[in-house]
Amino acid sequence: MAVGNKEEVVVEEIVKARTDKRQYRRIVLPNSLEVLLISDHDTDKCAASMDVKVGAFSDPDGLEGLAHFLEHMLFYASEKYPSEDSYSKYINEHGGRRNAYTASENTNYYFDINSDGFEEALDRFAQFFINPLMSVDATMREIKAVDSENQNNLLSDGRRLKWLQKHLSSADHPYHKFSTGNWETLDVRPKAKGLDTREELIKFYKQYYSANIMHLVIYGKENLDKLQATVEDKFKDIRNIDRNCLRFGGEPCTSEHLQILVKTVPIKEGHKLRVVWPITPEIHHYKEGPCRYLSHLIHHEAKGSLYAVLKTLGWATGLSAGESDSTLEFSFFKVDIDLTDAGHDHMQDIVGLLFKYISLLQQCGVCKWIFDELSAVCETKFHYQDKIQPINYVVSISPNMQKYPPKDWLVRSSLPSNFSPDIIQMVLNKLSSDNVRIFWESKKFEGHTNMSEPWYGTAYSVERITGSMIQEWILSSPNENLHLPARNVFIPTDFSLKNDLEKAKCPVLLIKSPYSTLWYKPDTMFFTPKAYVKIAFTCPHASASPETEVLTSIFTWLWMDYLNEYAYYARVAGLSYGINHTVSGFQVTLVGYNHKLRILLETVVEKIATFKVKSDRFAVIKEMVTKRYQNMKFQQPNQQARKYCSLILKDHTFPWTENLEALPHLQVEDLAKFVPLMLSRAFVECYTAGNLERNEAESMIEHIEEVFFKGSKPMCQPLFPSQHLMNRVVKLERGKSYFYPVEGLNPSDENSALLHYIQVHRDDFMLNVKLQLFVRMAKQAAFHQLRSVEQLGYITFLQPRNDSGVCGVQFIIQSKVKDPAHIDLRVEEFLKGFETKLYEMPNDEFKSNVNALIDMKLEKHRNLREEAGFYWGEISVGTLKFDRKESEIAALRQLTQQEMMDFFIEHIKVGAPQKRSLSVRVYGNSHSSEYMTDKSSPLQPCSVKIDDILSFRSSQSLYGSFKGNDVKL
């Protein structure tokens, strides 16, 4: 539990994973700031996270969102570094990232950076908490940014349901509060009360930001002594006012808010059921893990589980369970169920079955063998955990330092080890009909509700339910065979490392046949008992039309559906699997402990080879896929812009509207006929990596070939040379500025979005690094100018874009205040201003940016997934440049500032004769008149309006494809 006086704590050694070679040290500065130092001599990135034990629960009444607003403001400037945005600029120039978040009881600030910039970055970071500046001008601008952030959230069903839960709680409990803030709460209402928001902001900072309620995690390359000296120097001046940690006692839900059924209307198509109970927070019993034990069983998906039964009945497509909204004082246990249309009609039966399963757990008692099995899985996961990015690691630790004793800062609640039936039973007893809250979400409730949640406008109604009503639902629900899971045969027991693995630096092509290729990359870096297998099926029939694309999608969903009852045990044991639809067919991924991976692989292959369509499951999956397509119109405008851009650029892709149009006509017989046709011509590309020997990898592809291509009646024939699919991308014409204006798909969304894309080149090492360097130098400046200064929109990005090896850069801005055509002009103005900065940039600043990019490219992969992601990217696109990082570093070392300037003038500069650009302009309902103007305005010279995407695409020339080139052994 939370420690008392920091100086008096006798610290046991910090428990860490057996495979963890990093060094850890806890220190407490004289100002009572508690710090965890982490020394990792192998790291390429350094990171820090400061957690402040004050959050949205402490917002003053009438100033909702003040804690969140303060989080935004601390990034701006400090007395020591008064230049606005200098912190973010410094982090960016040294290859880093920075962010923050505000939670109920804490606020967390964090960054990462290349190691050579870490010490100064820490000094700049520390000033947040020593002497921040909050100017009047910046305050007003950032209120607009908070309001824009809130605007982007208003149509999120997840947030709407979350805030409805909060709204239906005691008005005098901080859980009830609106925490994001908006223009109304941070400007209009305070002014009406005679309050100055900036003065209130400063008052809040002085009242709550105290070193004794802060916890800092530092992750560096230096030894612990050097890190300690740096921290003591940089953070010693944070003031300590001996602030007591705020405790928010009492339950947020009184009897008035329990035993309720809430019907609510979502934005998207679909039905959801959320069943919630207030419980004792697991943090008080984290060694016993009561919520982990119960969520393991209620969330289980194998035969006999609640989900398996609901799935068999055709009532659910997903189920999750676990602790939610947890604090030291209160918590909830939540079960979420995604319902089918039939499931919506059987809500009472589903709630009855849920309570039947809870009753089963009561009758069976707390099982030691289940706890022991779960404990073993957790222990294996902890001790063989993958190394993750330092920024993610520090953020995972700092918020929990207040909650756990120092020895458990790394373990936290991940190692349940004390079997206590009484404690598990205590939480299980809370899952009763006496204190349940049921939230039922469906569009079918439109017009049948009588209330509206004030912050998001969610329509809802509330009905009282009783224990006797739920008992009736239990009795009337189907008499299905619910039972506990079986013992897990997939739990690994062999963690030995292969001693004779080849020392291959890059993937090796072991096999190339008319049927398949096999790439092999043994583990030479991570020394962990894990493997990674990717199996990609190229099937030309899978992408012949919108119908076949949809049928392939339904096939992949059904395959996962069929496999799950058996293979879910593998996932629990740390061996994950998946199948997904690709442009050229489908691909299977297996990753986890290698001990029993081959068993799972053979099952996976067998399920594909023996695939049969079950009519009841087809109907469920078809309904689910249909809703997914229908809900694309509710995507945020910036997501719509990305989809339009991809449709314009990528050859042989179909609009999602055509896929949706094809769906209603597809029947069981269509899929039954299609799957053999899809598999009739195929090519398999396989990548194997990790703790596998060469002969094991070869044996896998031999098994796949034997099942699909060999035998007297093979189901697959090899592809004809002309059937090897190539990824072609539209080659925009030089000197042209294309634009595509379109109305947003959701008439209720006031936001608009611009995607401004500049196409530059086909994969080339020198051009790659020039483009990457431009993004590195311009990204933070674009964010500061377009988002912070001009306040165009909270969502503002400048990022590289790569379409099958065709490289470019894109600005993405989502806005309610300005229309896309106006934002497009502001992007061009930014580029004009940046041109001047580039001309005036001192050579040492240019070199610093180059070196930062080199340092980023020198970063090593941290785990098997990262490494596999890089190599599979090269294989799937067809570039096969496994030495990409080294080659691009060599190009960077040769790059001059004049060459960079010439690149900008040729490819990026506004009005450049060789420039190729495309603007996708999605107009929200607040800019409908501007849309009509944009659509009908006379064209500017060299400007080309796209009226019809498919007609435009078919008229354009295409880049060549890297895919399909002959690969030599």
N, C-alpha and C positions, 0 to 999 in steps of 0.2 A: 504494500500500500504506500501511499504518499509519505515521504519521509518528513521528520520533524525538523529540528534545528540542524541545518546542514553541517555545521562544524562539528557537531557531536556524534554524527553517524559513524559507526565503525563499519568500514566498507570491506566486505568479502571480495575475493577476486571476481571480476566480471566474467560471467559464463559466456563462452563463445563456442562456435562450431569447431569440431575436431579438425576440419579442413581449413580453418581460417588462420592465415599466417600474419594477419595484421596485429598491431600492438594497441592496447587501450589503456587510458589513464583517466581517472576522475580527479578533478581539482575544484577547489572553491576559492574564488578571489576574495580579497579583503572586503569588497562591497557585497559579498554573499551571492555573487553570480556563480551558479553551478555549471561546470563545463565537463564535457566528455571529449578527450583528445583521441584521435585515431591516426596512427602512423602506418602508411602503406607505401613502402619503398618502390613498389611496382606500378603505382598509379600514374596515369597521364593527366588526370584532372584532379583538382582540389575543390573542396566544397565546404560550405558552412550553412547551418540552419539555427536561427534564434527563435525560440518559442517563448511568447509572453503570455502569462496566465491571466489574460483578460480577453473577452470576446464579446459577441453580440448580446449575450445575456446582461451585460453591464450597460447597454445603451440607455441613456436617460429617456424618460417618458417624453414623447413628443419629438424626439430626435432619433427615430429608428434608422439604423444604418450608420450611426456615427463611428462605431468601432471599425467597420468595414471601410468607411471613408478615410479614417486615419491611416489604415493600412495603405491605401492608395497614395496618400499625401507624403508619407515618409520617403518615398522614392525620389522626390523632386530635388531637394538640395539640403545642405547643412551649413552651419557657420564656417566650418573649416573648408568645405567644398561648395561655395555658394553658387557656382554656375549650374543653372537648371539642367537636369537630366545628365549631369556629368558622371554620376554613379553608373547608370545604365550604359552610357557611352563607353566608359572604361571597361566594364564587364564584357561588352560586345567586342571591343577592339582586341581583347585578350582571349577570344575564343569561348566566351562563357554565356550563360543564361541566368536570368534572375526572375523571381516571381514571389508571390505571397498569397496567403488565404486567411480568411477570418472564419472561425468556427464559433460554436456557442460559448465556450469558456476559454478559448485561447486564440491567439493570432500568431501565424508562423511566417517568417521571412527567410528566404533561402537563395543561394546562388551557387554556381560552379564556375571554374575558370582554369585556364592553362596555368601550370604550376609557377611559371616565372612572374605571373601577375598577382599571385595569391596574397602576399603580404600587404601590398597597397590596397587591394580589394577589401581585405579585412579592416583596414583603417577607415576606408570609405563606408563600409557596412556598419562599423561600430558607431559612426556619427549619427545614424538613425536614432540611436538610443542615448546619445549624449547631448547634442545640440542641433536638432533638425530645424530647418527653416520652412515656414508655411506661409508663403506670401499671399496677399489678398488676391492677386490676379490668378495665381495657380489654384487657389481654393475654389474660386468661381468656375474655372475651367474643369476642375476635377469633379465637381458636383455633376456637371454635364456628363462626364465619363461614367460615373456611377449610375446615373439615370439611363444612359445608353446601354450599359450592361444589364440593367433590370429590364429594359425594353426587349432585349434579345432573349430573355428568359420567360417572357410572359406566355408564350405558346408552347412551353415545354411541359408535357403531361407529367413527367416525373416530379418537377418542381411544384406543379399545381396540386398534385395529390399530397406531396409533403407538407405544403403550407396549409392545406385543408385540415390535415391531421393536427397541425399546430393551432389552427384557428379554433378547432373543437377541443379546447383545453381551457383550464382556468385562466381567466383574463388577468388575474393578478400574479400569475407565474411567468417567469421570463421565457419559458418554452413557447408561450403564446405569441411572442414578439415577432415582428417582421424585421429580418436582419440585414437584407441587402441594402435598403435605402433607395430613395428616388428623389426627383426634383421636389415633390410635394413635401417629403419628410425632412429634407436637408436644406430647403430654401423657403418654400412658400409658408409652411406652418411656423417655422422658427421666426420668420419676419413678422408674421401676424401676432406672435407673442412678444415681440420686441427683443428677440434674441439674435445675436450675431453668431452665425455658424462657426466662423473661424475662431472666435473667442471661446466658444464651447468646445471646439476641437482641441485647442491648446490646454484648456482646463482639464479635459478628459485625459490628455497625454500626461499632464503633470500629476493628476490624481492617481493614475493606475500604472504608468510605466516605471517600474522600480526593479533594480537589479536582483533583489531577493526573490522575485517571482518570475525570473527569466531563467531559461535553460538553453545552453549553447552547445552545439556539436561542431567540432572542427575536424575535417578530413584532409590530411596533408601528406606530402612526400617526405618531409623532414622527420628527424627522430623526435621522440616525445619531448625531450628537454627543450629542443629548439621551438617546437610548437607551443609549449607551455610559456616560454619566455615571450613569444610573439603575442599570445593571448593576454598575458598579464600586462603587457605594454599597451595594447590597443583597447582593451575593454575595462581597464581599471577605473576609468572616469565616469562610467555609467553610475548615476546617482542611486543611492539606496535609501528609500524613505520607510523601510521596514513595513511595507504594505502587506497586510494579511491577505492570504488567498481567499478569494470570495467563494462562499459556499451557498448554493441555491437549494435549500432544503424543501421538503414537501413534495408530494406527487403532483405532477402537472394535470393529471386527470382525476377529478372527483367522481362520485357516484353518478353525477349528472352526465358525465362524458363516457361512462362505461355502459355495457349492454345496449349499444346503439348499432343500427344498420344505416349507413350513409350511402345514398345513391348519388352518384356524381357523373357529370358529362365531360368526357375528354375531348381533346382536339382531334386526335387521330382515330381511325377505324380500329375496332377491336374491343375486347372485354377483359377486364382484370378484376380479380378478387384479392383484397388484402385483409388478412385477419391479424389483429394486433392485441397483445396482452402486456400490461405493465408488469415488470419483473424486478427482482433484486439484481443490480448490476453485477456482471460476472467478474469485474475487476476485484471484487471483495473475495472471490474464490477462484482466482485464475489458475492455481495449481490443480484444482479439482475439475475445472473446465465443464461446468454443467451445460452451458449454452452450446459449447462445441459438441458435446455428446448428443444433445437433443437435436441440434441442427443436422448432424451427421445422419441421424435416423429419419427425421421428418423430410429432409431434403433428398434422401436416397432415391435412386431411380431404377434399381434392379427389381427383379421379379418379386412380387409380394408387397412392394412399397406403395405408398399412397399415390405417387406419381404414375407408377406402372398401371395401377388400377384405373386411375382417371384417364390415362392415355388409351387403355383398352376400351373404355366406354366411349371414347371419342369426345371427351369433355375438356381436355387440357392439352396445351402444347408447351408448357413450361412451368416449373415450380422451383422456388427458392425459399430458404428458411434460415433465420439466424437472428442474432442480437442486432438492435438498431437504435440510433439516437441515444447512445450510452453516455452517461456522466457518472461521477462518483455517487450521486444522490439518487438517480433514477435511471431506468432503462426500459426498453420494450423488446419483446420477442415478436418477430414479424414473419408471416408466411405469405408469399406472393404467388398467385396462380394465374397464368395466362389462359383465358378461357376461349373455347371455340364457340360458335353460335349455339350449338347444342348444349355446351357447358353453361352458357348464360341462362338457358332455359331450365337448367337443373342446379341453380345456385344452392338451393336448400339441401339437395342431396350431396353436393360437394362439401358444404360445411359439415353436414352429418358425417360424411366419410372421414373428414379431417379429425373430428372429435372421436370417431371410432378408432382411428389410429392412435390418438392420444390415450384413449382408454386401453388399447392393446399394450401400450408402453407401461401403463399403470399396472395392468394384470401380470405382465411378464416380469415386472420389477426391473431394477437397474442391473444390467448384465455385466459381470466382471470381464468375460471374454471379449465383449464388444469394446469396453473401455480399454482393455489391454491391447487389442488390435489397433484401435485408434491411436493410442499412445505410441505404439511402435511405428505407425505410419508418420506421426508427427515428429518423432525423434529422428527418423531417417531423413525426413524433409529438412529438418533444421541442420543436421550435421553435414548434409550433402547439398546445401542450398547453393544456387548459382550466385556468383558475384554479380552485383548490379551496379549501375552508374552511381558514383559517389553522391550526386545531388539527390537521387532517390533514397539512398541509404541514410543520409543524415536527416532527411525529412521523415523517414520512418521511425527514427529514434527520438528526436527532440521533444515531440508532443507527449511522449510517454514517460519522460524522466520525472515528471511530477507524480505520476501514478504508481510507479514501481520502485522497489529498492534498487540501488545501483547494480547489484550483482545480476539483476534480471532485466537490465536495460535492453540487452540484445535479444533475450529470449522472450520477454513479455509473456503473453498468454499462449505461446506457440507450443509449449511442452506440458500438456496435462499429465501429471505424474502421481497425484494422490487420489486413489480410488475412494470416493466417499459417496456411497449410495444415498445417505441422508441429504447431502447438499444438492445432488442431482434431483432427488425426489422433491425437495423444497421448490425448485424452479419448475419442475414438471407440474406440481400442484397448482402453480399460478396459471397454467394454461387451461383455464376452466371457463364455463359458460357464464360465471358470475361477473367476470371483469373483462369480457371480450369487447373489442371494437372491430366492426366489420365495415370495410369500405368497398363498395361495388361500383365499378366504373364501366359505363357503356353509353354509346351514342343513342341507344334506344330510350334513354331517359330524357332526351331533349323534349322540352315542353311539359315535362312531368315533375319539375322541381320547383321549389318555392323560395329558395334562398341563394345568396351569392357571396362567396368569400371576398373580402374587401380588397386584397392586394393583387390578386390574379384574376378576379372576376369569375371564378369557377362556380358554375351552377350546381346546386346540391339540394338534397332534402334529407331529413333525419327521421328515422322511425325507432321506437323503443322495441327491444327484443328481450325475452326473458329466458331463464334457464329451462322452463318447461317447453317453450317453443323450440329451443335447440334440441331438447330431448326428443320431441316429435320428429325433427329433421333426422336425427340419428336413427330412430326406429323405422322411418320410411325410406331411408337410403338403401341402395342395393346391398345385398348380402354377399359381398365380395371376399375373396380369400386374402385378407391382409395378414402379412406376417413379417417377422424380423428378417434382415438379410442373412445370407449364408456366410460361412467363413470365407475370407478373401484369399483366393489361390494366387492372385497376382502380386501379393506382397513380396518384394525381393528379399533374398537372403544372401546372395552372392554379390559382394561389392568389390571383388578383386579387379585390379587393373591388368589389362593385357600387357605382358612384358616385352613382347617382340613386335610391337607395332612399328610400321615403317615411319621414317622421319620425313614424310612428305610435307613440304612447305605449302604446297597448293594442291587442289584436287587433282587426282590422277584419273585419266580415262581408262578404266580396266577393260570394258567390253563395248564394242560397237558392232551391232548386227542389224539385219533388216528389221528386226523386231524392237530393238531397244539400244540404249546407251546406259552405261553404268559409270558414274563418277564416285570416287572414293577419296575421303579425306580423314585419315586417322587422327586421333587426338594427340597433338604434340604440345599443347599449351595448358589445358585445364585439369588434366589428370583426375577425372571424375568418372564414376561408373555409369555413365549415361551415353546414349546414342541418339542420333537424329537421322530419320529416313524420310525422304520426299519421293513420291512416285507420281509422275505427271503423265496422264494419258492424253495424247493428241488424237482426237476423233473428229475428222472433218464433218461428219454428219451432225455433230453436236451444235454447230454454229451456222447451219445452212439457212436458217430463217428464224423469225421471232418464235414460231411454234416450237422448233427444235431446241432453241435456247431455253425456253420455259420448261420443256420436258426434261432437259438435262438438269435444270435446277431442281425440279420436283424429284428426279431420280436421286440426286445427292442428299436431299432432305430425308427421303424415305430410307436410303441406305443407313444414314445415321440413326434413324428411328428404329430400324430392325436390329442394328448392332448393339444398341444402348443397354438393353437389359442384361446382356452378357458382359459387354466390355466396360460398363460403368465401374465395375470393380477395379479394372486396370487404372482408370482415371483416379479413383480414390487412392490407389497405391502409388501414384506418381508416374504413371505411364499414360500420357495423353494422346489423343487421336482425333482426326478430323478429316472431312472430305469437303471440298468446295469446288463450285463451278468456276471454270476459267473461260477465257475467250476462245480457247482452242479445244476444250473438253472438260476434264476435271482432274483434280489432283488430291492425293492422299498424303497426310503428314502424320508421322509417328515420332514422338520425342519423349524421352524419360529414361528410367533405369534400363540398362541393356539386358539384365538377367533374363527377363521373360518377354522381351520385345518380339522375338521370333514367333512365339505362340500367338501373340496378338496379330502379327503380320499375316500369318496363315489364315486366321479367322477373317481378317479384313478382305483378303484376296478371295476367300471362299464365298463371302457374302456378296461380292460383286459378281463372281462367276455364276452363282446360283440364284441371282436376283429374280424374284417373282413379285408381281404387283398384287398387293392386298387391297381390295376395293374399299374397305372401311378406312384404312390408313391413307389411301390415295385421296379420299374425300377431305380428310382432316388437313393433310399437307397442302392440297390445292387451295383450300380456304385460307390457310395461313399465308401462302405465297401470294394469293390475290390481295390480301390486306396489306402485305408489304409493298406491293406495287401501288395500291391505292394511296398509301400513306406517303408516297414520294412527293405528293403535292403539298404536304405539310412540312417538308424540309425547309430549313432556314434559307433565305434568298441566296446567301453566299454558297451554300451547298448546291442549290439549283444552278448557279452560275458555273460551278465546277463541272457539273454533269453536261451542261450545254457545251462547254469548251471541249470536253472529251469527245462528245458526239461530233463536233465540227472537225476535230483534228484526227480522230482515229478511224481509219478505213474499216469497213465491214463490221460496224457496230450498229445496233438497232435502238431506236427511241424506246424508252420504257413504256410509252403509251401504246406502242404496237404489241409489246409483250403482254400488257394488260388486256388489250383487245383480243389477243389469241386465247387467253386463259379460259373463258367461259365455255368454249367449244371443245376443250380437251377432256377426254374420258379415259377410264381405266384401259380400254382396248388400245387407245392411241399410245399410251406409255408401254404397254405390253409388247406392241409391235416395234416401238421405237428403240428400246434398249438393245435388242439383238442387232438392229440395224446400226446403231451408234457404235457398238463394239465390233462390228463386222470388219471395219478397217481401223487399225489403231497403231500407234507408235508409243512406246513407253520410255520415258526419260527418268532415270533414278539417280538420286544423290544420297550417299550414305556417309555418315561421319561419326566421330566419337570413339567410344571404347569398343570398336569392332575390328576384327582381323580381316585381312583381304579375302580369305576364303569364305568368311561369314557373309560378306557383302556379295561376293559372286554367287553364293548359294541362294541368296534372296532373289536376285534377278533370274537365276536359273529356274527357281520355283515359279516365279511370275510367268516366265516364258512357257514353262511346262503347262501351266493351267490354262493360259489364254491362246497360245499359238501352236502348241504341239498336240499330238494325239491323232486319232483317226478322223475326228470331226472337230477341228479347231474352231473356236467361236470367233477368233480374230485372224484376219489376214494382214500382212504388212501393207503399209501405205504405198501407193504409186508415187513416183518422184514428184508429180505435180500436186499431190495432196498434202505435202508438208507445208503447213500453214505458216504464213509470214505475217509479221506485225508491221503494217504499213501506216505511215503518218503523212497527213497532208503537208505539202511544202508551200507555205504562203509565199506570195509573190513579193519580190523586193520592191521597196518604195511604196507599198500599199498599206493603208490603215483600214483594216476590216472592222466592222462593228455589227453586233447582233442585238437589237433592242427587243425585249420580250416582257410581257406582263408576268408578275409573280403568280404562281399557281394557287396560292392560298389567298382568297379575297379578304380574309380577316387580318392579314399580316401587313402592318404599316411600314415595315422595313424594306428598303431597297438594297441592291448590292451591285458592285462593279467588280469584274475580273478583267484586268488589263494585262494581256499576255504579250511578251516580246519573244519571238522565235529567233534563235541565233544560229545553231549549227547541229550537225550530226556528230556524234561522239568523237572527240579529238582531244588528246591530253592537254595541249596548250590552250585551246579555246575553252576547254572545261574549266581550267584554273582561272582564266580571266573572268569568266562568268561568275564562278564561285567567289572570287575576290570582290567583284562588283557588289554582289549580294551582301558579303561580309561588311563592306565599307558603308553601304547605303541603308542597310536594314534598320538600324537603330535611329538613324537620321530621319527615315521615312516615318517610322512609328512616332517619333517625337513631333515632327512637323504636322503630319496628317491626322494623328489621333490626339496628341496632348495639346498642341497649340491650336490647330484649326477645329478640333473636336468634330471631325467628320463622322466618326463612329468608333465604338468600343472595339469591334472586330476590325483590326487593321494589320495586314501582313504584307511583307515582301519576302518572297521565297523562290528558290529554284524550282524548275519543273522539268521532268524527264519523261518523255513518252517514247518508250521502246528505243532509247538511245538518241532521240532527238531532243536537244537541250534548249532551254529558254528560261525566262524569269517571269513571275507574275505578281502583280499587286492585287490584293483582295481586300475590299473595304465594304462593310455593311453599315447602312445608315438610315435613320429615320428623318434626319434634319435636312439632308441634301439628296438630290436625285442623281442617278448614275452618270448622266452626261456631264453634270457639273463636277462630280468627283473625278471624272476622266480628265477634265481640264486641270484640276488641282494636282493630279498625278503628273501631268506634263509640266506644270509649273514647278513641282518639286524636282523633276529631272533637270530642268533648266538651272535651278539653284544648285543642284548637286554638281552639275558640270563646272560651275564656278569653283565650288569647293575642291573639286578634283584638280583643277588647274592650279589652285593656290595651296594644295596640300604639301607640307614640307616632306622632303625625301625620307626623313627618319620616321614620320608617321606612316608613310607608304610602306616602308620596310617593316614597321611594327605590325601592320595588317598582314603582310605576306608571311611573316614569322608566326603569327597567330594561326593562320590557316595551315601552315606546315605542321605546327604542333598538333592541331586537330587531326591531321591526316596520320600523324605518328601514333595516335592513340591505338592501343591494342584492343582486340575484341575481349570482352570481359567474360563471356560464357559461350557455350556451344551454340545456342540459338542465334546470338549476334553473328558469330562466324558463319554459320550456315546461311543466315539471311543475306550476307554479303555475297558468298559464293553462288548461292542459288539465283540471286539477282543477275549475276553475270551469265549463268547458264541459261536461264529462262529467256532473257533478252537475246542471247546469242553472241554477245560481245566477247565473252571468255577472256577478259583482261584481268586475270587473277592478280597481276602485279600492278593493278591500277594505282594503288596508293603510292608505291615507290616511283612509278613513272610520273605521276602528277606532282609529286614533291620535286623531282628533278626538273620538271617544267617550271615550277614556281621559282626555283633557285636561279633560273636563267631569265626570268621575267623582269623587264625594266619598267620604270614608271611611264616612259614615253610610249612603250608598247601598250600599256594599260590604257593610256589616254587615247591612243589610236583605236583601240578596241571599242571604247565607249563612243567615240565619234562615229564609227562605222555602224555599230549595231544598236546602240541605246539612245543616242542623242535625238532629241525631238526634231523631226524633219529630215533626218539623215536619209540620203537617197537609197541606201542599201537596207534600210530598216524594214522589218516585217512585224506588224503588230495586229492584235485582235482584241477587241473589247467586247465582252459579254455584259450587257446592261439589263439587269432584272429589276423591274419597277414594281414597288409595293403600292398598296392602295392609297397611300398618302401622296403619291407622285403620279397619279393616273393622267393628269393633264399634261405633265412633262413628257410622259410616254407618247402621247399623241403628237406632241411637238417634235420629239426626237424622230418619230417614225416618218413624219411628213416634211421635215426640214430639208432645204436644198443641200446637196452634198458638197463638202469641201473638196478642194483639189486633192487627188490621191486617196480620197476616202471612198470606201466601198461598203455599202449596206448589204448585209445578208438577209434575204427575205425568207428563204427556205433552206434549212440546213442540208438536207439530203441532196437537193439539186446543186447547191454550192459544192458540196464535197465531191460529188461525181464529176464536176467540171475541172477539178484541180489536179495538178501533178502530185506525185507521191515520192517521198524519200524511199530509198532502198531499205531492205530489211537485213538486219544482222542474222536473224533466224533463218535456218535453211541452208546456210553456208556449210560446206562439208567439214566435218570435224575429224582430224587425223588422230590415230592412236599414237 
